[in-house]
Amino acid sequence: MAEIGNDHNLVQLLQKGNVAAFDSLFEGYSQKLFGFALKYFKNESDAEELVQEVFVKVWENRQMLKSELSFKSYLFTIALNQIRKHFNKKATSLRYLESLQNEPEFSENHTIHEDDYESALQQINLIIEQMPPRRREIFTKSKLEGKSSKEIASELNISAGTVDNQVSEALRFIRSRLSTENFGLLLFAVLYIY
């Protein structure tokens, strides 16, 4: 069997129902997705459940996957939709949902689709790319990989305080470049970076 390499090849194989390709993608992304979910749920059981739900959806929709698009973006898009549904379903009164529900733009008629998340993710990634390399690395480890300040500090041989400062600066940088007129992007940013 040919060696299965990058995401592009894995997605092409997955489209054809290749279980080994699915397993490879799961191994490559399940821990990152778990860390990401844990930041919102603060509960390992819910985070594990989300990872399972996301990959079930990936398998169910495998024939519609587009190998030329970012698989990682696709995964996190599904995850964000599931997180939003979870909090809506449980009517959890998180600060950001409470404040957004009071805004006239946040109505039943204002639906945010996966395409909006994909677009928002790309825009935020472009902003992240503009950061100094070290800050970008720290921010990515913290917010995308779900690592703690202590873990990052140990990995990069810096203090946890430096990590926290760099993450705060990165968040400030992102917020300063977001358009206040783009509601979908703002909602995504709240979910993605807080």
Secondary structure, DSSP 4 states (H G I P E B T S, - for coil): -PPP-SHHHHHHHHHTT-HHHHHHHHHHHHHHHHHHHHHHH--HHHHHHHHHHHHHHHHHTGGG--TTS-HHHHHHHHHHHHHHHHHHHTT---HHHHHHHTSTT-STT----HHHHHHHHHHHHHHHHTS-HHHHHHHIIIIIS---HHHHHHHHTS-HHHHHHHHHHHHHHHHHHS-TT-HHHHHHHHHHH-
